[in-house]
């Protein structure tokens, strides 16, 4: 189990889906497998977008984080992931591109 000190927090504020996913993608790329990210965001579609993005990329969506003052979602960084398009983080990168 991951302790509180092993959690990386990203405050996405009120960023929309595309910018939020770019921020998340860039940050998880710097983290080791097993790291847990708590993403704070006011984006109303985050509960839909984040599980879908995790399914696409291979990261693990852990759900909402209880007891936080703002909406917070947890993602576990996985070792074997699918890269996403440089400009469109909601699309898998094309092979050979």
Backbone as CSV, one residue per row, in Angstrom:
resi,resn,N_x,N_y,N_z,CA_x,CA_y,CA_z,C_x,C_y,C_z
1,UNK,0.835,-1.184,0.000,0.000,0.000,0.000,0.874,1.239,0.000
2,UNK,0.424,2.259,-0.699,1.190,3.490,-0.824,0.883,4.407,0.338
3,UNK,1.922,4.924,0.959,1.758,5.863,2.054,1.538,7.261,1.535
4,UNK,1.090,8.176,2.397,0.793,9.546,1.991,2.028,10.221,1.401
5,UNK,3.215,9.875,1.885,4.422,10.519,1.374,4.743,10.076,-0.042
6,UNK,4.161,8.987,-0.499,4.400,8.488,-1.844,3.423,9.049,-2.868
7,UNK,2.532,9.911,-2.446,1.522,10.469,-3.335,2.019,11.788,-3.922
8,UNK,1.878,11.911,-5.227,2.205,13.150,-5.926,0.886,13.860,-6.193
9,UNK,0.799,15.125,-5.833,-0.430,15.881,-6.034,-0.265,16.857,-7.184
10,UNK,-1.244,16.852,-8.072,-1.300,17.803,-9.179,-2.577,18.615,-9.000
11,UNK,-2.437,19.924,-8.944,-3.614,20.784,-8.840,-3.947,21.292,-10.234
12,UNK,-4.972,20.696,-10.824,-5.403,21.080,-12.166,-6.346,22.254,-12.183
13,UNK,-6.709,22.747,-10.997,-7.594,23.911,-10.928,-8.837,23.718,-11.758
14,UNK,-9.086,24.691,-12.634,-10.284,24.619,-13.475,-9.927,24.337,-14.941
15,UNK,-8.772,23.698,-15.159,-8.397,23.354,-16.527,-9.432,22.435,-17.157
16,UNK,-9.639,22.604,-18.440,-10.532,21.724,-19.174,-9.842,20.414,-19.510
17,UNK,-10.584,19.521,-20.088,-10.146,18.155,-20.360,-8.793,18.064,-21.050
18,UNK,-8.616,18.711,-22.184,-7.383,18.563,-22.964,-6.164,19.026,-22.177
19,UNK,-6.233,20.203,-21.597,-5.081,20.724,-20.849,-4.824,19.907,-19.597
20,UNK,-5.877,19.432,-18.980,-5.738,18.607,-17.783,-5.032,17.291,-18.116
21,UNK,-5.421,16.660,-19.209,-4.790,15.406,-19.612,-3.341,15.614,-20.037
22,UNK,-3.040,16.740,-20.680,-1.647,17.049,-21.021,-0.802,17.183,-19.759
23,UNK,-1.332,17.889,-18.777,-0.638,18.069,-17.499,-0.400,16.728,-16.817
24,UNK,-1.433,15.909,-16.767,-1.328,14.593,-16.139,-0.340,13.712,-16.892
25,UNK,-0.469,13.658,-18.204,0.415,12.813,-19.014,1.879,13.194,-18.822
26,UNK,2.169,14.489,-18.857,3.551,14.938,-18.719,4.110,14.614,-17.334
27,UNK,3.277,14.718,-16.319,3.757,14.445,-14.952,3.960,12.954,-14.717
28,UNK,3.024,12.121,-15.139,3.183,10.684,-14.894,4.377,10.117,-15.659
29,UNK,4.759,10.768,-16.755,5.914,10.306,-17.530,7.207,10.412,-16.725
30,UNK,7.216,11.237,-15.689,8.421,11.432,-14.873,8.424,10.561,-13.625
31,UNK,7.350,9.807,-13.413,7.202,9.052,-12.172,7.453,7.561,-12.387
32,UNK,7.924,6.883,-11.352,8.134,5.442,-11.468,6.807,4.686,-11.392
33,UNK,6.803,3.489,-11.946,5.622,2.629,-11.829,5.298,2.425,-10.356
34,UNK,4.032,2.455,-10.044,3.577,2.287,-8.667,3.292,3.595,-7.959
35,UNK,3.815,4.698,-8.501,3.530,6.005,-7.897,2.041,6.300,-8.029
36,UNK,1.507,7.003,-7.053,0.099,7.383,-7.086,0.011,8.896,-7.226
37,UNK,-0.839,9.326,-8.144,-1.072,10.746,-8.374,-2.468,11.087,-7.893
38,UNK,-2.565,12.140,-7.104,-3.856,12.712,-6.744,-4.042,13.948,-7.603
39,UNK,-5.042,13.914,-8.459,-5.324,15.011,-9.359,-6.520,15.785,-8.828
40,UNK,-6.278,17.038,-8.491,-7.339,17.930,-8.007,-7.837,18.715,-9.211
41,UNK,-9.142,18.685,-9.430,-9.687,19.409,-10.580,-11.160,19.738,-10.371
42,UNK,-11.532,20.895,-10.893,-12.938,21.300,-10.875,-13.646,20.903,-12.167
43,UNK,-12.924,20.267,-13.083,-13.509,19.856,-14.357,-14.657,18.888,-14.103
44,UNK,-15.882,19.245,-14.488,-17.030,18.381,-14.192,-17.024,17.055,-14.936
45,UNK,-16.248,16.934,-16.011,-16.207,15.665,-16.738,-15.008,14.802,-16.347
46,UNK,-14.226,15.240,-15.391,-13.071,14.452,-14.943,-13.457,13.039,-14.504
47,UNK,-14.583,12.846,-13.799,-14.935,11.477,-13.408,-15.222,10.555,-14.593
48,UNK,-15.453,11.139,-15.753,-15.662,10.353,-16.975,-14.347,10.239,-17.746
49,UNK,-13.669,11.368,-17.933,-12.453,11.404,-18.742,-11.295,10.613,-18.139
50,UNK,-11.090,10.739,-16.848,-9.924,10.087,-16.240,-9.959,8.565,-16.337
51,UNK,-11.071,7.891,-16.019,-11.079,6.432,-16.199,-10.862,6.020,-17.653
52,UNK,-11.419,6.786,-18.587,-11.254,6.468,-20.007,-9.788,6.647,-20.412
53,UNK,-9.174,7.747,-19.973,-7.765,7.991,-20.289,-6.883,6.892,-19.703
54,UNK,-7.170,6.489,-18.483,-6.393,5.417,-17.855,-6.558,4.110,-18.624
55,UNK,-7.763,3.814,-19.049,-8.005,2.601,-19.839,-7.222,2.661,-21.151
56,UNK,-7.212,3.814,-21.795,-6.490,4.005,-23.055,-4.984,3.832,-22.865
57,UNK,-4.441,4.399,-21.804,-2.989,4.439,-21.632,-2.425,3.258,-20.856
58,UNK,-3.249,2.596,-20.062,-2.767,1.482,-19.259,-2.475,1.839,-17.814
59,UNK,-2.645,3.106,-17.450,-2.510,3.484,-16.046,-3.759,3.022,-15.301
60,UNK,-3.696,2.966,-13.985,-4.817,2.469,-13.190,-5.581,3.627,-12.563
61,UNK,-6.861,3.705,-12.868,-7.723,4.703,-12.237,-8.177,4.129,-10.904
62,UNK,-7.861,4.832,-9.815,-8.192,4.337,-8.481,-9.453,4.962,-7.902
63,UNK,-10.031,5.931,-8.599,-11.281,6.531,-8.147,-11.091,7.846,-7.421
64,UNK,-12.161,8.262,-6.773,-12.128,9.523,-6.050,-11.418,9.345,-4.712
65,UNK,-10.873,10.447,-4.241,-10.177,10.444,-2.956,-11.125,11.067,-1.938
66,UNK,-11.473,10.300,-0.918,-12.389,10.783,0.110,-11.702,11.768,1.044
67,UNK,-12.505,12.649,1.635,-12.021,13.551,2.670,-11.207,14.721,2.172
68,UNK,-11.348,15.080,0.900,-10.617,16.229,0.371,-11.577,17.398,0.162
69,UNK,-11.104,18.619,0.355,-12.003,19.768,0.220,-12.432,20.058,-1.215
70,UNK,-11.644,19.618,-2.189,-11.988,19.809,-3.607,-11.979,18.446,-4.296
71,UNK,-12.697,18.297,-5.395,-12.725,17.010,-6.088,-11.307,16.547,-6.438
72,UNK,-10.993,15.327,-6.007,-9.655,14.766,-6.191,-9.787,13.323,-6.650
73,UNK,-8.969,12.958,-7.625,-9.025,11.637,-8.236,-7.640,11.001,-8.179
74,UNK,-7.597,9.696,-7.985,-6.321,9.001,-7.850,-6.039,8.132,-9.071
75,UNK,-4.780,8.194,-9.517,-4.289,7.407,-10.646,-2.981,6.760,-10.213
76,UNK,-2.839,5.462,-10.489,-1.571,4.783,-10.219,-0.798,4.639,-11.531
77,UNK,0.454,5.046,-11.498,1.323,4.952,-12.670,1.701,3.488,-12.881
78,UNK,1.528,3.022,-14.105,1.867,1.646,-14.448,3.117,1.623,-15.314
79,UNK,3.776,0.494,-15.320,5.038,0.370,-16.052,4.835,0.298,-17.559
80,UNK,3.921,-0.527,-17.986,3.693,-0.719,-19.421,2.485,0.098,-19.834
81,UNK,2.751,1.195,-20.521,1.667,2.091,-20.908,1.696,2.353,-22.406
82,UNK,0.578,2.816,-22.902,0.433,3.181,-24.304,0.651,4.685,-24.410
83,UNK,1.616,5.122,-25.232,1.814,6.564,-25.384,0.633,7.200,-26.107
84,UNK,0.420,8.483,-25.832,-0.657,9.211,-26.490,-0.066,10.210,-27.475
85,UNK,-0.916,10.661,-28.372,-0.543,11.654,-29.369,-0.011,12.905,-28.665
86,UNK,1.033,13.507,-29.232,1.677,14.666,-28.603,0.706,15.817,-28.350
87,UNK,-0.202,16.056,-29.272,-1.133,17.179,-29.140,-2.518,16.785,-28.640
88,UNK,-2.821,15.499,-28.704,-4.153,15.009,-28.346,-4.022,13.864,-27.356
89,UNK,-3.934,14.172,-26.062,-3.673,13.133,-25.067,-4.805,12.133,-24.893
90,UNK,-5.909,12.346,-25.550,-7.040,11.415,-25.472,-7.004,10.422,-26.637
91,UNK,-5.923,10.466,-27.460,-5.764,9.542,-28.579,-4.427,8.813,-28.445
92,UNK,-4.425,7.541,-28.754,-3.170,6.790,-28.764,-2.275,7.333,-29.864
93,UNK,-0.971,7.353,-29.593,-0.019,7.817,-30.603,0.001,6.826,-31.757
94,UNK,0.198,7.320,-32.939,0.305,6.447,-34.105,1.658,5.795,-34.101
95,UNK,1.665,4.531,-34.419,2.943,3.802,-34.509,3.697,4.281,-35.734
96,UNK,4.988,4.493,-35.537,5.834,4.932,-36.640,5.705,6.392,-36.972
97,UNK,4.916,7.121,-36.164,4.737,8.548,-36.464,5.754,9.377,-35.736
